[in-house]
Amino acid sequence: MSAMTGALDERTPRERMLTDAAGVLQVGAIAYGVFAAIIFLCGALAGLGAARDLPDMLKSILLYTYTGSSDTALAILILLALAATSLLLVAMVAVLAREVWVVPLLVLLIALALAGVILLGFTPGLPGIIVIVVAGRMMLTDLRAFRINPVMLKELRGRMRGFRAFAVISIYLGLMGAIALLLYLVFGSFARGTGSAAAGEIGRVLFFGIAAIELLLILFIAPAFTAGAITGERERQTYDLLQTTLLAKATFVIGKLEAALSYIVLLLLSGIPLQSLAFLFGGISEAEIALSVLLLLVTAVLLGTVGIYFSAALPRTLVASARAYGAALAVMFIVPVVISVIINILNDLLFIRQGALPSPPMEALLRYIDLLLTSVNPAAAGISAQSLLIDQRVLAFYNYTLRSDGSTIPMVSPWVLFTILYLSASAVLITLTIRKASQDFESS
């Protein structure tokens, strides 16, 4: 105990402030995660027939100005709590890394929490405001601790000053343009209908083709850019030199990640004009393009954090890259496909062959599992969200009618759950990476 106290006493006042502020945000994130789990259990109990009045009571207390159904209110509460968890985790990591953008982020979070309280009566937003205010008050004692990440600036300047960065962008845009032209020539001749209908079909083909190519680009480039971020320092024998600097471990990790993601974001943003070509033909709305860009950016963040985590956990770049690609492929494609096949087999054995519909609780459970699997995969989440947006004019929440008894259950568009899951996983991976980097510094 005395040794631990002595180690804590060795921290500077600035380090103590950063640790305490990050700890407050972490406690808030954990509290919202527990709250989401409790609301989910309450909804499950009500769905099974126990405590039927519980959803109405929770709605009147926790979401008192919402006029929709109680089931939808529970779904909104769970998603708001999960969103608060992911955003507070992101803010916690930014505080540890001394990022200058954490200050406007906390102001934005307070504004969002106030909007939830005023518009929906989201009373759990009030404790979140208190958590952010407490952490912000700690940070106000030393605002000079927060600055633009020097590692990110150094990495970006080194990358953008060379010819290679601009050559990659030029080749990327040239290939994207050539593929867009090829899609137009191929599908333009087979387009069904005439006039605006045929033009709209061509526009949709161009949009989906370019988005699919960008997703493949992220899948192959994001882990490669970050898997060598820390192992490269070890292989160049410069990692030990970082111990002699005043650079915080979190700042080093986040700077490496920001530098890699900034270049990927630049590639994605440079492809938006090609996606916008669909407007010339019609059939695509601004909301669909915005959703596709959001899904691609969030996917890039998660794959980047996966790469940098293995870069910190493994000694060699080649091994880290292989692990990063394997984890990305498993999480995004293999696991959802395997679980989906198992669910389809169970559904076929239990219900279809018996010639009977599943019970309402079982059908609702299968539907929610399907939503979760769809939300894990970026391509599936994008296609499903786009279909809901076009067919049902649904952007976020909607009610799904069960075939078994005609009742409805609250559902959410997959892009919402996808964003929450990926940002939460990214924050957790970054935290583990920072902890691993700190252990390496202490042991060497």
RODO-2510 file (C-alpha; in nm, 4 decimals, decimal comma):
residues 444
     n   res          X          Y          Z
     1     m     0,0000     0,0000     0,0000
     2     s     0,2811     0,2394     0,0842
     3     a     0,4563     0,1578    -0,2416
     4     m     0,1382     0,2317    -0,4311
     5     t     0,0963     0,5620    -0,2486
     6     g     0,4532     0,6551    -0,3265
     7     a     0,4014     0,5782    -0,6946
     8     l     0,0928     0,7980    -0,6961
     9     d     0,2834     1,0758    -0,5213
    10     e     0,5372     1,0731    -0,8039
    11     r     0,2759     1,2021    -1,0452
    12     t     0,2833     1,5693    -1,1340
    13     p    -0,0233     1,7855    -1,0594
    14     r    -0,1048     1,7845    -1,4307
    15     e    -0,0905     1,4055    -1,4518
    16     r    -0,3059     1,3791    -1,1404
    17     m    -0,5635     1,6144    -1,2909
    18     l    -0,5757     1,4221    -1,6186
    19     t    -0,6080     1,0867    -1,4422
    20     d    -0,8826     1,2118    -1,2098
    21     a    -1,0818     1,3752    -1,4923
    22     a    -1,0534     1,0620    -1,7060
    23     g    -1,1587     0,8527    -1,4066
    24     v    -1,4734     1,0595    -1,3581
    25     l    -1,5662     1,0137    -1,7248
    26     q    -1,4947     0,6404    -1,6995
    27     v    -1,7257     0,6059    -1,3992
    28     g    -1,9982     0,7857    -1,5945
    29     a    -1,9507     0,5545    -1,8924
    30     i    -1,9720     0,2446    -1,6742
    31     a    -2,2825     0,3790    -1,5003
    32     y    -2,4608     0,4354    -1,8319
    33     g    -2,3626     0,0878    -1,9487
    34     v    -2,5091    -0,0673    -1,6327
    35     f    -2,8198     0,1480    -1,6765
    36     a    -2,8664     0,0188    -2,0327
    37     a    -2,8360    -0,3411    -1,9094
    38     i    -3,0962    -0,2802    -1,6367
    39     i    -3,3430    -0,1248    -1,8824
    40     f    -3,2912    -0,4203    -2,1175
    41     l    -3,3668    -0,6664    -1,8365
    42     c    -3,6797    -0,4694    -1,7443
    43     g    -3,7979    -0,4858    -2,1052
    44     a    -3,7253    -0,8593    -2,1197
    45     l    -3,9267    -0,9198    -1,8023
    46     a    -4,2182    -0,7207    -1,9393
    47     g    -4,2015    -0,9115    -2,2677
    48     l    -4,2161    -1,2441    -2,0836
    49     g    -4,5340    -1,1384    -1,9036
    50     a    -4,3846    -1,0334    -1,5716
    51     a    -4,4158    -0,6718    -1,4513
    52     r    -4,6313    -0,5575    -1,7434
    53     d    -4,6712    -0,2104    -1,5932
    54     l    -4,2946    -0,1616    -1,5614
    55     p    -4,2405    -0,0100    -1,9117
    56     d    -4,5106     0,2520    -1,8520
    57     m    -4,3615     0,3422    -1,5153
    58     l    -4,0092     0,3701    -1,6577
    59     k    -4,1347     0,5830    -1,9438
    60     s    -4,3146     0,8229    -1,7097
    61     i    -3,9998     0,8663    -1,4987
    62     l    -3,7074     0,8390    -1,7399
    63     l    -3,8613     0,9655    -2,0658
    64     y    -4,1601     1,1609    -1,9404
    65     t    -4,2244     1,3900    -2,2401
    66     y    -4,2077     1,1133    -2,5023
    67     t    -4,5504     1,0463    -2,6543
    68     g    -4,4804     0,7144    -2,8254
    69     s    -4,5355     0,3618    -2,6972
    70     s    -4,3681     0,2330    -2,3823
    71     d    -4,1777    -0,0369    -2,5717
    72     t    -4,0295     0,2203    -2,8067
    73     a    -3,9434     0,4361    -2,5062
    74     l    -3,7419     0,1486    -2,3560
    75     a    -3,5552     0,1041    -2,6849
    76     i    -3,4762     0,4760    -2,6938
    77     l    -3,3531     0,4645    -2,3338
    78     i    -3,1207     0,1737    -2,4086
    79     l    -2,9754     0,3350    -2,7198
    80     l    -2,9305     0,6732    -2,5519
    81     a    -2,7518     0,5059    -2,2619
    82     l    -2,5249     0,3091    -2,4971
    83     a    -2,4524     0,6234    -2,6976
    84     a    -2,3618     0,8072    -2,3761
    85     t    -2,1326     0,5188    -2,2796
    86     s    -1,9442     0,5265    -2,6098
    87     l    -1,9123     0,9072    -2,6171
    88     l    -1,7906     0,9259    -2,2567
    89     l    -1,5336     0,6550    -2,3315
    90     v    -1,4119     0,8555    -2,6312
    91     a    -1,3884     1,1674    -2,4128
    92     m    -1,1990     0,9704    -2,1469
    93     v    -0,9393     0,8561    -2,4002
    94     a    -0,9080     1,2103    -2,5360
    95     v    -0,8449     1,3466    -2,1853
    96     l    -0,5705     1,0911    -2,1242
    97     a    -0,4136     1,1841    -2,4589
    98     r    -0,4432     1,5583    -2,3821
    99     e    -0,6250     1,6223    -2,7076
   100     v    -0,7348     1,9805    -2,7659
   101     w    -1,0637     1,8698    -2,9248
   102     v    -1,1838     1,7148    -2,5996
   103     v    -1,2942     2,0587    -2,4733
   104     p    -1,5460     2,1253    -2,7551
   105     l    -1,6452     1,7576    -2,7353
   106     l    -1,7485     1,7949    -2,3705
   107     v    -1,9401     2,1135    -2,4538
   108     l    -2,1181     1,9256    -2,7323
   109     l    -2,2032     1,6391    -2,4965
   110     i    -2,3560     1,8808    -2,2467
   111     a    -2,5624     2,0376    -2,5261
   112     l    -2,6823     1,6960    -2,6439
   113     a    -2,7720     1,5905    -2,2896
   114     l    -2,9673     1,9128    -2,2351
   115     a    -3,1491     1,8589    -2,5656
   116     g    -3,2427     1,5073    -2,4549
   117     v    -3,3747     1,6342    -2,1227
   118     i    -3,5770     1,9173    -2,2805
   119     l    -3,7106     1,7392    -2,5913
   120     l    -3,7624     1,3856    -2,4586
   121     g    -3,7604     1,4287    -2,0835
   122     f    -3,4516     1,2063    -2,0637
   123     t    -3,3881     1,2448    -1,6907
   124     p    -3,0811     1,0109    -1,6907
   125     g    -2,9125     1,2849    -1,8934
   126     l    -2,8886     1,5024    -1,5811
   127     p    -2,6327     1,2763    -1,4060
   128     g    -2,4343     1,2757    -1,7292
   129     i    -2,4253     1,6548    -1,7280
   130     i    -2,3002     1,6472    -1,3683
   131     v    -2,0265     1,3992    -1,4613
   132     i    -1,9104     1,6150    -1,7520
   133     v    -1,9210     1,9342    -1,5450
   134     v    -1,7132     1,7730    -1,2681
   135     a    -1,4551     1,6480    -1,5180
   136     g    -1,4552     1,9832    -1,6974
   137     r    -1,4001     2,1717    -1,3728
   138     m    -1,0927     1,9592    -1,3080
   139     m    -0,9665     2,0303    -1,6588
   140     l    -1,0157     2,4064    -1,6217
   141     t    -0,7387     2,4147    -1,3637
   142     d    -0,4834     2,3465    -1,6386
   143     l    -0,6232     2,3989    -1,9882
   144     r    -0,2712     2,4371    -2,1260
   145     a    -0,2335     2,0615    -2,0874
   146     f    -0,4556     2,0142    -2,3938
   147     r    -0,3016     2,0803    -2,7330
   148     i    -0,2812     1,9558    -3,0889
   149     n    -0,1202     1,6140    -3,0818
   150     p     0,2505     1,6563    -3,1710
   151     v     0,2890     1,2959    -3,2844
   152     m     0,0001     1,3356    -3,5260
   153     l     0,1483     1,6578    -3,6669
   154     k     0,4896     1,4997    -3,7114
   155     e     0,3517     1,1869    -3,8801
   156     l     0,1209     1,3811    -4,1104
   157     r     0,3887     1,6289    -4,2150
   158     g     0,6285     1,3482    -4,2930
   159     r     0,3668     1,1646    -4,4972
   160     m     0,2239     1,4597    -4,6887
   161     r     0,5558     1,6221    -4,7778
   162     g     0,6547     1,3320    -4,9967
   163     f     0,5410     1,2416    -5,3455
   164     r     0,3970     0,9084    -5,2358
   165     a     0,0911     1,0501    -5,0560
   166     f    -0,0282     1,2482    -5,3556
   167     a     0,0524     0,9645    -5,5938
   168     v    -0,1625     0,7265    -5,3880
   169     i    -0,4532     0,9743    -5,3907
   170     s    -0,4195     1,0276    -5,7662
   171     i    -0,4075     0,6552    -5,8396
   172     y    -0,6983     0,5930    -5,6035
   173     l    -0,9173     0,8567    -5,7661
   174     g    -0,8136     0,7426    -6,1122
   175     l    -0,9136     0,3836    -6,0372
   176     m    -1,2394     0,4964    -5,8766
   177     g    -1,3215     0,7097    -6,1795
   178     a    -1,2378     0,4250    -6,4170
   179     i    -1,4568     0,1818    -6,2222
   180     a    -1,7417     0,4349    -6,2131
   181     l    -1,7128     0,4760    -6,5913
   182     l    -1,7058     0,0989    -6,6381
   183     l    -2,0178     0,0564    -6,4224
   184     y    -2,1936     0,3235    -6,6237
   185     l    -2,1042     0,1639    -6,9569
   186     v    -2,1962    -0,1886    -6,8455
   187     f    -2,5166    -0,1238    -6,6526
   188     g    -2,6251     0,1674    -6,8677
   189     s    -2,6840    -0,0661    -7,1590
   190     f    -2,8871    -0,3090    -6,9432
   191     a    -3,0910    -0,0508    -6,7526
   192     r    -3,4602    -0,1335    -6,7415
   193     g    -3,7184     0,1254    -6,8348
   194     t    -3,6720     0,4594    -6,9992
   195     g    -3,6215     0,8179    -6,8937
   196     s    -3,5797     0,9010    -6,5263
   197     a    -3,6402     0,5410    -6,4131
   198     a    -3,3437     0,4100    -6,6123
   199     a    -3,1277     0,7036    -6,5037
   200     g    -3,2168     0,6429    -6,1386
   201     e    -3,1199     0,2765    -6,1679
   202     i    -2,7834     0,3721    -6,3137
   203     g    -2,7319     0,6255    -6,0349
   204     r    -2,7946     0,3651    -5,7685
   205     v    -2,5536     0,1204    -5,9316
   206     l    -2,2799     0,3863    -5,9379
   207     f    -2,3455     0,4790    -5,5760
   208     f    -2,3339     0,1228    -5,4423
   209     g    -2,0358     0,0301    -5,6571
   210     i    -1,8237     0,3218    -5,5354
   211     a    -1,9293     0,2676    -5,1720
   212     a    -1,8374    -0,1030    -5,1951
   213     i    -1,4941    -0,0196    -5,3370
   214     e    -1,4324     0,2312    -5,0575
   215     l    -1,5302    -0,0284    -4,7979
   216     l    -1,2807    -0,2747    -4,9444
   217     l    -1,0204     0,0019    -4,9436
   218     i    -1,0773     0,0617    -4,5720
   219     l    -1,0703    -0,3108    -4,4964
   220     f    -0,7263    -0,3527    -4,6527
   221     i    -0,5624    -0,0158    -4,5812
   222     a    -0,6751     0,0784    -4,2279
   223     p    -0,5144    -0,2180    -4,0466
   224     a    -0,2012    -0,1860    -4,2607
   225     f    -0,1555     0,1814    -4,1705
   226     t    -0,1849     0,1229    -3,7950
   227     a    -0,0474    -0,2302    -3,7447
   228     g     0,3066    -0,0982    -3,7871
   229     a     0,2603     0,2203    -3,5837
   230     i     0,4249     0,0866    -3,2661
   231     t     0,6016    -0,2242    -3,3940
   232     g     0,7752    -0,0035    -3,6502
   233     e     0,9271     0,1990    -3,3658
   234     r     1,0531    -0,1223    -3,2077
   235     e     1,1990    -0,2520    -3,5341
   236     r     1,3755     0,0805    -3,5983
   237     q     1,5019     0,0675    -3,2378
   238     t     1,3531     0,4091    -3,1600
   239     y     1,0851     0,2896    -2,9172
   240     d     1,3142     0,3035    -2,6140
   241     l     1,4115     0,6616    -2,6979
   242     l     1,0526     0,7685    -2,6341
   243     q     1,1082     0,7042    -2,2634
   244     t     1,3491     0,9972    -2,2479
   245     t     1,0832     1,2419    -2,3691
   246     l     0,7968     1,4028    -2,1777
   247     l     0,5490     1,2517    -2,4232
   248     a     0,2567     1,0816    -2,2507
   249     k     0,1841     0,7252    -2,3536
   250     a    -0,1754     0,8082    -2,4433
   251     t    -0,0593     1,1012    -2,6555
   252     f     0,1799     0,8750    -2,8444
   253     v    -0,0857     0,6087    -2,9131
   254     i    -0,3602     0,8526    -3,0123
   255     g    -0,1194     1,0541    -3,2268
   256     k    -0,0189     0,7461    -3,4242
   257     l    -0,3847     0,6517    -3,4680
   258     e    -0,4917     1,0026    -3,5706
   259     a    -0,2154     1,0287    -3,8283
   260     a    -0,3152     0,7011    -3,9934
   261     l    -0,6883     0,7732    -3,9817
   262     s    -0,6440     1,1279    -4,1121
   263     y    -0,4977     0,9998    -4,4360
   264     i    -0,7737     0,7383    -4,4684
   265     v    -1,0360     1,0061    -4,4063
   266     l    -0,8711     1,2175    -4,6759
   267     l    -0,9077     0,9292    -4,9216
   268     l    -1,2733     0,8837    -4,8276
   269     l    -1,3564     1,2518    -4,8556
   270     s    -1,1837     1,2737    -5,1927
   271     g    -1,4229     1,0047    -5,3190
   272     i    -1,7399     1,1939    -5,2216
   273     p    -1,7561     1,3837    -5,5560
   274     l    -1,7582     1,0467    -5,7338
   275     q    -2,0429     0,9295    -5,5121
   276     s    -2,2243     1,2525    -5,5892
   277     l    -2,2256     1,1608    -5,9581
   278     a    -2,5369     0,9637    -5,8718
   279     f    -2,7203     1,2967    -5,8340
   280     l    -2,6798     1,3523    -6,2076
   281     f    -2,8882     1,0414    -6,2685
   282     g    -3,1189     1,0604    -5,9676
   283     g    -3,2328     0,7792    -5,7401
   284     i    -3,0019     0,8787    -5,4517
   285     s    -3,0763     1,1214    -5,1697
   286     e    -2,8440     1,3301    -4,9558
   287     a    -2,9315     1,1181    -4,6512
   288     e    -2,8063     0,8018    -4,8231
   289     i    -2,4716     0,9612    -4,9070
   290     a    -2,4388     1,0972    -4,5516
   291     l    -2,5128     0,7525    -4,4062
   292     s    -2,2593     0,5838    -4,6335
   293     v    -1,9864     0,8320    -4,5372
   294     l    -2,0680     0,7879    -4,1669
   295     l    -2,0544     0,4077    -4,1899
   296     l    -1,7244     0,4186    -4,3776
   297     l    -1,5675     0,6593    -4,1281
   298     v    -1,6778     0,4567    -3,8254
   299     t    -1,5505     0,1378    -3,9905
   300     a    -1,2146     0,3042    -4,0528
   301     v    -1,1921     0,4078    -3,6865
   302     l    -1,2572     0,0551    -3,5596
   303     l    -1,0211    -0,1167    -3,8030
   304     g    -0,7562     0,1425    -3,7237
   305     t    -0,7861     0,0764    -3,3507
   306     v    -0,7728    -0,2994    -3,4117
   307     g    -0,4463    -0,2521    -3,5997
   308     i    -0,2851    -0,0289    -3,3382
   309     y    -0,3920    -0,2642    -3,0571
   310     f    -0,2087    -0,5572    -3,2167
   311     s     0,0808    -0,3254    -3,2925
   312     a     0,1181    -0,2618    -2,9196
   313     a     0,0545    -0,6233    -2,8156
   314     l     0,2882    -0,7969    -3,0630
   315     p     0,6589    -0,7481    -3,1361
   316     r     0,6641    -0,7593    -3,5184
   317     t     0,4759    -0,5671    -3,7856
   318     l     0,4123    -0,8746    -3,9995
   319     v     0,2565    -1,0663    -3,7112
   320     a     0,0531    -0,7639    -3,6007
   321     s    -0,0778    -0,7096    -3,9541
   322     a    -0,1790    -1,0749    -3,9876
   323     r    -0,3615    -1,0669    -3,6540
   324     a    -0,5325    -0,7379    -3,7393
   325     y    -0,6567    -0,8648    -4,0753
   326     g    -0,7702    -1,1919    -3,9182
   327     a    -0,9624    -1,0152    -3,6411
   328     a    -1,1223    -0,7710    -3,8855
   329     l    -1,2360    -1,0459    -4,1213
   330     a    -1,3630    -1,2617    -3,8342
   331     v    -1,5630    -0,9882    -3,6614
   332     m    -1,7024    -0,8267    -3,9744
   333     f    -1,7762    -1,1303    -4,1917
   334     i    -1,7040    -1,4795    -4,0569
   335     v    -1,8743    -1,4573    -3,7152
   336     p    -2,1960    -1,2894    -3,8417
   337     v    -2,2254    -1,5401    -4,1264
   338     v    -2,1731    -1,8416    -3,8991
   339     i    -2,4219    -1,7203    -3,6378
   340     s    -2,6735    -1,6283    -3,9083
   341     v    -2,6500    -1,9787    -4,0565
   342     i    -2,7020    -2,1328    -3,7118
   343     i    -3,0077    -1,9154    -3,6474
   344     n    -3,1561    -2,0027    -3,9864
   345     i    -3,1046    -2,3734    -3,9176
   346     l    -3,2688    -2,3469    -3,5754
   347     n    -3,5536    -2,1458    -3,7212
   348     d    -3,6042    -2,4094    -3,9903
   349     l    -3,5947    -2,6992    -3,7445
   350     l    -3,8121    -2,5434    -3,4757
   351     f    -4,0773    -2,3627    -3,6728
   352     i    -4,0858    -2,4055    -4,0482
   353     r    -4,0761    -2,7872    -4,0543
   354     q    -4,3392    -2,8012    -3,7826
   355     g    -4,5644    -2,5735    -3,9866
   356     a    -4,6141    -2,3279    -3,7006
   357     l    -4,5065    -1,9719    -3,6367
   358     p    -4,2731    -1,9057    -3,3423
   359     s    -4,4147    -1,7680    -3,0212
   360     p    -4,4107    -1,3863    -2,9947
   361     p    -4,1199    -1,3736    -2,7439
   362     m    -3,9131    -1,6137    -2,9551
   363     e    -3,9899    -1,4262    -3,2776
   364     a    -3,8967    -1,0968    -3,1116
   365     l    -3,5721    -1,2493    -2,9819
   366     l    -3,4794    -1,3807    -3,3274
   367     r    -3,5579    -1,0422    -3,4780
   368     y    -3,3321    -0,8621    -3,2301
   369     i    -3,0520    -1,1119    -3,2869
   370     d    -3,0861    -1,0525    -3,6602
   371     l    -3,0655    -0,6765    -3,5978
   372     l    -2,7489    -0,7240    -3,3917
   373     l    -2,5850    -0,9379    -3,6594
   374     t    -2,6805    -0,6879    -3,9274
   375     s    -2,5361    -0,4042    -3,7194
   376     v    -2,1991    -0,5770    -3,6814
   377     n    -2,1292    -0,5849    -4,0552
   378     p    -2,0899    -0,2435    -4,2258
   379     a    -2,2144    -0,3619    -4,5644
   380     a    -2,5230    -0,5307    -4,4182
   381     a    -2,5933    -0,2317    -4,1933
   382     g    -2,5683     0,0094    -4,4846
   383     i    -2,7903    -0,1925    -4,7173
   384     s    -3,0533    -0,2505    -4,4483
   385     a    -3,0539     0,1157    -4,3401
   386     q    -3,0822     0,2282    -4,7016
   387     s    -3,3721    -0,0115    -4,7625
   388     l    -3,5569     0,1202    -4,4551
   389     l    -3,4941     0,4769    -4,5640
   390     i    -3,6339     0,4199    -4,9136
   391     d    -3,9166     0,1743    -4,8497
   392     q    -4,0476     0,2961    -4,5129
   393     r    -3,8992     0,6445    -4,4810
   394     v    -3,7342     0,5301    -4,1557
   395     l    -3,4153     0,7016    -4,0450
   396     a    -3,3825     0,5756    -3,6861
   397     f    -3,6746     0,4198    -3,4928
   398     y    -3,9711     0,2217    -3,6195
   399     n    -4,2140    -0,0527    -3,5100
   400     y    -4,1896    -0,4065    -3,6482
   401     t    -4,5075    -0,6156    -3,6704
   402     l    -4,4683    -0,9752    -3,5513
   403     r    -4,6192    -1,2430    -3,7733
   404     s    -4,7118    -1,4635    -3,4784
   405     d    -4,9748    -1,2426    -3,3126
   406     g    -4,9722    -0,9090    -3,4997
   407     s    -4,8184    -0,7169    -3,2106
   408     t    -4,5368    -0,4669    -3,2636
   409     i    -4,1905    -0,4389    -3,1164
   410     p    -3,9611    -0,1336    -3,1238
   411     m    -3,6739    -0,1509    -3,3692
   412     v    -3,3926     0,0786    -3,4730
   413     s    -3,2179     0,1268    -3,8036
   414     p    -2,8942    -0,0786    -3,8067
   415     w    -2,6700     0,2236    -3,8669
   416     v    -2,7525     0,3609    -3,5203
   417     l    -2,6542     0,0417    -3,3386
   418     f    -2,3572    -0,0053    -3,5729
   419     t    -2,2172     0,3372    -3,4832
   420     i    -2,2620     0,2832    -3,1101
   421     l    -2,1052    -0,0639    -3,1124
   422     y    -1,8071     0,0339    -3,3260
   423     l    -1,7278     0,3521    -3,1318
   424     s    -1,7557     0,1697    -2,7993
   425     a    -1,5296    -0,1113    -2,9210
   426     s    -1,2804     0,1459    -3,0550
   427     a    -1,2671     0,3283    -2,7207
   428     v    -1,2104     0,0016    -2,5326
   429     l    -0,9337    -0,1058    -2,7719
   430     i    -0,7612     0,2321    -2,7461
   431     t    -0,7727     0,2102    -2,3665
   432     l    -0,6177    -0,1371    -2,3752
   433     t    -0,3520    -0,0159    -2,6188
   434     i    -0,2593     0,2745    -2,3913
   435     r    -0,2351     0,0368    -2,0941
   436     k    -0,0143    -0,2018    -2,2926
   437     a     0,2126     0,0819    -2,4070
   438     s     0,2439     0,2056    -2,0484
   439     q     0,3435    -0,1425    -1,9292
   440     d     0,6075    -0,1627    -2,2022
   441     f     0,7522     0,1720    -2,0960
   442     e     0,7632     0,0690    -1,7311
   443     s     0,9204    -0,2718    -1,7967
   444     s     1,1924    -0,1498    -2,0333
***
